[in-house]
Amino acid sequence: GRSIIIEFDFDKAWNNATSSIIRLETLPVYTIPAEMARLEKYNRGLPYLDEELIAWKNRLNETAQRGVKIKRYRVIEEPISDYLEFEFDFWKKTINSQYVFVIDRKEYDVIVEKHSFDPNDCWIFDQKMVYRMNYSPNGIFLDGKFETDNNKVHQYQKIIEEIASRAVPLDKFLRR
């Protein structure tokens, strides 16, 4: 099919999701100023939950309460960085609203090579719409585009299915 890239509103896509929201995160670190400030607090043993993170946590809870399953797949490399430790700490606080899984970078790379398709960082809404995100090599968000072409969305679904079959739930990973 023809690929049609349409500008959508992320909030609208999120709010209109009825069954599932999937997030794939592939970068070692995301360079977001507010996040860097939170990481610094976390590393100093200080409380880091600010208004923005509390609002995000509430959004996750509200979305889960309306029956939408939220799954997050995080590509990791060992040893685990301070940044990932920080993310894991926050995600443990959202355990009631999202399912978090981790997959080793080497396994992820094998899957990408097998499918000859790199999904990059993305969100998938109701398995019908993909929001593909582009970042600089050092983790600065550049832009994002929505993809609704069935063939393209199917490519994302297939690779996510394989990632899901190899990923480990975060709580199990942390207990090892």
ABEGO torsion letter per residue (X at the ends): XBBBBBBBBAAAAAAABAABBBBBBABABBBBAAAAAAAAAAAAGBBABBAAAAAAAAAAAAAAAAGBBBBBBBBBBOBBBAAAAAAAAAAAAAAAABBBBBBBAAAAAAAAAAAGBBAEBBBBBGGABBBBBBBBAAGBBABBBBBABAAAAAAAAAAAAAAAAABBBAAAAAAX
